[in-house]
Amino acid sequence: MLRVSSGWGVQVANSDAIINELENNIAKVHYYLFAEYIIGTMSRLVLATVATEFLARPGYAASTLKSYELSLLPLLQQQGHLPVELLSRGVLEDYLNSLEHLSYTTHRRHQAILQSLLNFAVERGYLRNNPIAHLRQRKPDARQGESLTDELVRYLTPEQVQQMYQLVKSNARLHALVALLHRSGARISEILSLDLEEIDLVGRKFQVVGKGNKKRWCFYSPDAEDVLEKYIRNYRHLDCAALFTAQQPMTGVISRLSYTSAYKAWKKVTQDAGLLKGVRLHDLRHTFATERVGLMGIEELRALLGHQHIQTTLRYQKVTSARAEEVAMSALKKVISE
C-alpha cells in the first residue's frame, strides 16, 4: 500500500491502479507522437512530387527529357513515396551501388541526373543541402574496357560517308575540313588550331599538340590532299596564318575559323540530310578509328589517335566486333530464308 498526499490529508492508494494509470498515459503519449509523425509525413513533399516538378521545368529538349525520365525511373520506383528530406546519403549510395550492372558512362549519367534533381530540391527549399553533393563517381573497370574518357562511339556507315562527301562539295572550305577530319583522325580542335606552315603538303602529314600537351603526327590520304590543295589555292584567305580562315561578315576582318562557324556550316549542309541527321563533326574521328581497326595493331591506332589509355582505343574493337556480329546474324537470316 502507498500513502499519497492529497492536500490536507493523507489517503492510501492502490499501487496497481497508479501503475495502470501511468501506463495508459504513456500509451496515449506514444499514440499522439506517432499520429503527429504520420500527419507530418503525409504533409511533406515526397520524392516523386519533387521529381515531377523538376522534369516539368521549361527548356528541356525532348531527347533530354526522355533521358532524365528513364534515368530517374528506377529510383522513383524504389523511393518515390518517401518524403524528400528522409533521403539520406546512405540510402542514395545504396541505390547507386545497386546500378553496378550499368556501364561506367551510363552510371555516371544516372548519378549526374540525380545530383541535378537534389540540387533543384535545395534551390526550391525542399532540402537544406544535397546529401550526395561530394559523392565520388564510380571508378571505371579496366577489365571491362572502361576508361575515364568513355563515351558513346558514333561512327558513319559507308552510305553516310558517301552522302556526306556529296553534300559538302559545294563548300570548298567545309569539304577540305571534313576530308582532313575523316582521313587523318585528328580532333577538330587540333585541326582548327593549325597554321598553313605546319602542314607538310608533300608528305601529306601534320603535327598536332593533343591532350596532355603531347605531340603526334597525323597523316592524310591522296584524295584529301586534292581537296585540301584546291581549298588552299583558290579559297583560303592570304592575310592570316591559319590553315582554315574566315572573314567576319560585319567588319570584313580575316581570322582563324572558329568551331562555332565550322559547326554552323556543317549543320546548314546536313540538317536536311536524312542519313546524316544528328551526326557530329567529332564522329568523323570515330569513323576513322573504326575503319582502321583490324587493319593495324591496336597500339599503332592508339598512337595515331593520341589516346593516353589503351582502354579508350579498345572501344573501337568492341564496335567492330558488334558490327561483325550484326552482319553475321543478318547473313544467317538470309541463308535460313532461302
C-alpha positions as CSV (number, residue, x, y, z in Angstrom):
1,M,0.0,0.0,0.0
2,L,1.1,3.6,-0.7
3,R,0.3,6.8,1.1
4,V,-0.4,9.6,-1.3
5,S,-0.7,13.2,-0.1
6,S,-3.8,14.9,-1.2
7,G,-3.5,18.4,0.2
8,W,-4.9,18.5,3.8
9,G,-4.9,14.8,4.5
10,V,-3.3,11.5,3.6
11,Q,-5.0,8.9,1.5
12,V,-4.0,5.4,0.9
13,A,-4.0,4.4,-2.8
14,N,-3.6,1.1,-4.6
15,S,-0.1,0.9,-6.3
16,D,-1.5,-1.3,-9.1
17,A,-4.1,1.4,-10.1
18,I,-1.4,4.0,-10.2
19,I,0.8,1.9,-12.4
20,N,-2.1,1.2,-14.7
21,E,-2.9,4.9,-15.0
22,L,0.8,5.7,-15.8
23,E,0.9,3.0,-18.5
24,N,-2.3,4.4,-20.0
25,N,-0.9,7.9,-20.1
26,I,2.4,6.7,-21.7
27,A,0.4,4.8,-24.3
28,K,-1.5,7.9,-25.1
29,V,1.7,9.9,-25.5
30,H,3.1,7.3,-27.8
31,Y,-0.1,7.3,-29.8
32,Y,-0.2,11.1,-30.2
33,L,3.5,11.2,-31.1
34,F,3.0,8.5,-33.7
35,A,-0.1,10.3,-35.1
36,E,1.8,13.6,-35.2
37,Y,4.7,11.9,-37.1
38,I,2.2,10.3,-39.6
39,I,0.4,13.5,-40.2
40,G,3.7,15.4,-40.6
41,T,5.0,12.8,-43.0
42,M,1.8,13.0,-45.1
43,S,2.1,16.7,-45.4
44,R,5.7,16.6,-46.7
45,L,6.7,16.6,-50.3
46,V,7.6,13.1,-51.5
47,L,10.4,12.5,-53.9
48,A,8.0,11.7,-56.8
49,T,6.4,15.1,-56.5
50,V,9.8,16.9,-56.5
51,A,10.9,14.9,-59.5
52,T,7.7,15.7,-61.4
53,E,8.3,19.4,-60.7
54,F,12.0,19.0,-61.7
55,L,11.0,17.4,-65.0
56,A,8.3,20.0,-65.7
57,R,10.8,22.9,-66.0
58,P,10.8,24.5,-69.4
59,G,13.7,24.3,-71.8
60,Y,14.3,20.6,-72.0
61,A,14.8,19.1,-75.4
62,A,12.6,16.1,-76.0
63,S,15.6,13.7,-76.1
64,T,17.0,15.2,-72.8
65,L,13.7,14.9,-71.0
66,K,13.4,11.3,-72.1
67,S,16.9,10.5,-70.9
68,Y,16.1,12.2,-67.5
69,E,12.9,10.3,-67.1
70,L,14.5,6.9,-67.9
71,S,17.4,7.6,-65.5
72,L,15.2,8.6,-62.6
73,L,12.6,5.9,-63.0
74,P,14.4,3.1,-61.0
75,L,14.9,5.5,-58.1
76,L,11.3,6.6,-58.1
77,Q,10.1,3.0,-58.2
78,Q,12.1,2.3,-55.1
79,Q,11.9,5.6,-53.1
80,G,9.4,7.8,-54.8
81,H,6.9,7.5,-51.9
82,L,9.4,8.8,-49.3
83,P,9.5,12.5,-48.2
84,V,12.4,14.0,-49.9
85,E,14.1,15.1,-46.6
86,L,14.3,11.4,-45.5
87,L,16.6,10.5,-48.4
88,S,19.9,10.1,-46.5
89,R,23.3,9.8,-48.1
90,G,23.3,6.1,-47.1
91,V,20.0,5.4,-48.9
92,L,21.2,7.1,-52.1
93,E,24.6,5.4,-52.0
94,D,22.9,2.1,-51.7
95,Y,20.7,2.9,-54.7
96,L,23.7,4.0,-56.9
97,N,25.6,0.8,-55.8
98,S,22.6,-1.3,-57.0
99,L,23.2,0.1,-60.5
100,E,26.6,-1.7,-60.9
101,H,25.3,-3.6,-63.9
102,L,25.3,-0.4,-65.9
103,S,28.3,0.7,-67.9
104,Y,30.6,3.3,-66.5
105,T,29.2,6.0,-68.8
106,T,25.6,5.2,-68.1
107,H,26.2,5.0,-64.3
108,R,27.9,8.4,-64.4
109,R,24.9,9.9,-66.2
110,H,22.5,8.4,-63.7
111,Q,24.5,9.9,-60.8
112,A,24.7,13.3,-62.6
113,I,21.0,13.5,-63.1
114,L,20.3,12.5,-59.5
115,Q,22.7,15.3,-58.4
116,S,20.7,17.8,-60.6
117,L,17.4,16.7,-59.0
118,L,18.8,17.1,-55.5
119,N,20.3,20.5,-56.3
120,F,16.9,21.5,-57.6
121,A,15.3,20.5,-54.3
122,V,17.9,22.6,-52.4
123,E,17.2,25.6,-54.6
124,R,13.4,25.3,-54.0
125,G,13.9,25.0,-50.3
126,Y,12.8,21.4,-50.0
127,L,16.2,20.3,-48.7
128,R,18.8,22.1,-46.6
129,N,21.6,20.5,-48.5
130,N,22.4,17.9,-51.1
131,P,23.2,14.7,-49.2
132,I,25.5,13.4,-52.0
133,A,27.0,16.7,-53.0
134,H,30.6,15.5,-52.8
135,L,30.0,11.8,-53.6
136,R,32.7,10.4,-55.8
137,Q,31.7,8.7,-59.1
138,R,32.2,5.0,-59.6
139,K,35.6,4.1,-61.0
140,P,35.8,2.6,-64.5
141,D,36.5,-1.1,-64.7
142,A,39.6,-1.6,-66.9
143,R,38.8,-5.3,-67.1
144,Q,35.6,-4.4,-69.0
145,G,37.5,-2.0,-71.3
146,E,36.1,1.1,-69.4
147,S,38.1,4.2,-69.1
148,L,37.7,7.8,-67.7
149,T,37.2,9.0,-71.3
150,D,34.5,6.6,-72.2
151,E,31.8,7.9,-74.4
152,L,29.4,6.6,-76.9
153,V,31.2,5.6,-80.1
154,R,29.2,7.1,-83.0
155,Y,30.6,6.4,-86.5
156,L,29.4,6.9,-90.0
157,T,28.4,3.9,-92.2
158,P,29.8,3.8,-95.8
159,E,26.4,5.1,-97.1
160,Q,26.6,8.1,-94.7
161,V,30.2,8.8,-95.7
162,Q,29.2,8.8,-99.4
163,Q,26.3,11.1,-98.8
164,M,28.5,13.4,-96.7
165,Y,31.0,13.9,-99.4
166,Q,28.3,14.6,-102.0
167,L,26.8,17.3,-99.7
168,V,30.0,19.2,-98.8
169,K,31.3,19.5,-102.4
170,S,29.5,22.9,-102.7
171,N,31.5,24.4,-99.8
172,A,35.3,24.2,-100.6
173,R,36.4,25.1,-97.0
174,L,34.0,22.7,-95.4
175,H,34.9,20.0,-97.9
176,A,38.6,20.3,-97.0
177,L,37.9,20.4,-93.3
178,V,35.7,17.3,-93.5
179,A,38.2,15.4,-95.6
180,L,41.0,16.2,-93.2
181,L,39.0,15.1,-90.2
182,H,37.9,11.9,-91.8
183,R,41.2,10.9,-93.3
184,S,43.6,11.9,-90.5
185,G,41.6,11.1,-87.4
186,A,42.6,14.3,-85.7
187,R,40.3,16.2,-83.4
188,I,38.6,19.2,-84.8
189,S,40.2,21.5,-82.2
190,E,43.6,20.2,-83.3
191,I,42.9,20.9,-87.0
192,L,41.4,24.4,-86.4
193,S,44.5,25.4,-84.4
194,L,46.8,24.6,-87.3
195,D,48.7,27.2,-89.3
196,L,49.3,26.7,-93.0
197,E,53.1,26.4,-92.5
198,E,52.5,23.5,-90.1
199,I,51.2,21.3,-93.0
200,D,53.6,19.2,-94.9
201,L,51.8,19.2,-98.3
202,V,54.4,17.0,-99.9
203,G,54.5,14.3,-97.1
204,R,50.7,14.7,-96.5
205,K,51.1,15.0,-92.8
206,F,51.0,17.5,-89.9
207,Q,51.9,17.6,-86.3
208,V,49.4,18.5,-83.6
209,V,49.6,19.1,-79.8
210,G,46.9,16.8,-78.3
211,K,45.7,16.2,-74.8
212,G,48.3,16.4,-72.1
213,N,50.4,18.7,-74.4
214,K,51.7,15.6,-76.2
215,K,52.7,16.0,-79.8
216,R,51.9,13.4,-82.5
217,W,51.9,13.1,-86.3
218,C,48.7,12.8,-88.3
219,F,48.7,11.6,-91.9
220,Y,46.0,12.0,-94.6
221,S,45.2,10.4,-97.9
222,P,45.7,11.4,-101.6
223,D,42.0,12.2,-102.0
224,A,42.1,14.5,-99.0
225,E,45.3,16.1,-100.5
226,D,43.4,17.0,-103.7
227,V,40.6,18.7,-101.8
228,L,42.9,20.5,-99.3
229,E,45.1,21.9,-102.0
230,K,42.1,23.1,-104.0
231,Y,40.9,25.0,-101.0
232,I,44.3,26.5,-100.2
233,R,44.9,27.5,-103.8
234,N,41.5,29.0,-104.6
235,Y,39.6,29.9,-101.4
236,R,41.9,30.4,-98.4
237,H,42.5,34.0,-97.3
238,L,46.1,35.1,-97.6
239,D,46.1,37.6,-94.8
240,C,46.0,35.1,-92.0
241,A,48.5,32.4,-90.8
242,A,45.7,29.9,-90.0
243,L,45.1,26.9,-92.3
244,F,41.4,27.4,-92.1
245,T,40.3,31.1,-92.3
246,A,37.1,33.1,-92.2
247,Q,36.0,36.6,-92.9
248,Q,33.9,38.4,-90.4
249,P,30.6,39.4,-92.1
250,M,30.3,42.8,-90.3
251,T,33.9,44.0,-90.2
252,G,35.5,42.1,-93.0
253,V,38.3,41.1,-90.7
254,I,40.1,37.9,-91.7
255,S,40.7,35.5,-88.8
256,R,41.1,31.8,-87.9
257,L,38.0,29.7,-88.5
258,S,36.2,29.1,-85.2
259,Y,34.5,25.9,-84.1
260,T,31.2,27.8,-83.9
261,S,31.4,28.8,-87.6
262,A,32.5,25.4,-88.7
263,Y,29.6,23.8,-86.8
264,K,27.1,26.2,-88.3
265,A,28.4,25.4,-91.8
266,W,28.2,21.7,-91.1
267,K,24.6,21.9,-89.7
268,K,23.5,24.0,-92.7
269,V,24.7,21.3,-95.1
270,T,23.5,18.3,-93.1
271,Q,20.3,19.4,-91.4
272,D,18.0,18.2,-94.2
273,A,20.0,15.0,-95.0
274,G,18.2,12.0,-93.6
275,L,21.2,9.8,-93.3
276,L,23.3,12.5,-91.6
277,K,20.7,13.7,-89.0
278,G,22.4,14.1,-85.6
279,V,25.9,13.3,-87.0
280,R,28.6,15.4,-85.4
281,L,31.9,16.6,-86.8
282,H,33.6,14.6,-84.0
283,D,32.0,11.4,-85.3
284,L,34.4,11.6,-88.3
285,R,37.3,10.8,-85.8
286,H,35.3,7.8,-84.6
287,T,34.7,6.8,-88.2
288,F,38.5,7.0,-88.9
289,A,39.2,4.7,-86.0
290,T,36.5,2.1,-86.7
291,E,37.6,1.9,-90.4
292,R,41.2,1.0,-89.3
293,V,40.6,-1.5,-86.5
294,G,41.8,-4.8,-87.9
295,L,44.0,-3.1,-90.5
296,M,46.7,-2.2,-88.0
297,G,47.7,-3.1,-84.4
298,I,45.8,-1.5,-81.6
299,E,49.0,0.2,-80.3
300,E,49.6,1.8,-83.7
301,L,46.0,3.0,-83.8
302,R,46.4,4.4,-80.3
303,A,49.4,6.3,-81.4
304,L,47.6,7.8,-84.4
305,L,44.6,8.9,-82.2
306,G,46.7,10.2,-79.4
307,H,45.0,8.2,-76.6
308,Q,46.6,8.2,-73.2
309,H,44.9,4.9,-72.2
310,I,44.7,1.8,-74.3
311,Q,41.2,1.1,-73.0
312,T,40.0,4.1,-74.9
313,T,41.2,2.7,-78.2
314,L,39.8,-0.7,-77.4
315,R,36.3,0.8,-77.6
316,Y,36.6,0.7,-81.4
317,Q,37.5,-3.0,-81.3
318,K,34.2,-3.6,-79.4
319,V,32.3,-1.6,-82.0
320,T,33.7,-3.6,-84.9
321,S,33.0,-6.9,-83.1
322,A,29.4,-5.8,-82.5
323,R,29.1,-4.7,-86.1
324,A,30.6,-8.1,-87.3
325,E,28.0,-9.9,-85.2
326,E,25.2,-7.9,-86.6
327,V,26.3,-8.6,-90.2
328,A,26.7,-12.3,-89.4
329,M,23.2,-12.6,-88.0
330,S,21.8,-10.7,-90.9
331,A,23.5,-13.1,-93.3
332,L,22.3,-16.1,-91.3
333,K,18.7,-15.0,-91.6
334,K,19.1,-14.7,-95.4
335,V,20.6,-18.2,-95.6
336,I,17.7,-19.6,-93.5
337,S,15.1,-17.9,-95.5
338,E,16.5,-19.2,-98.8
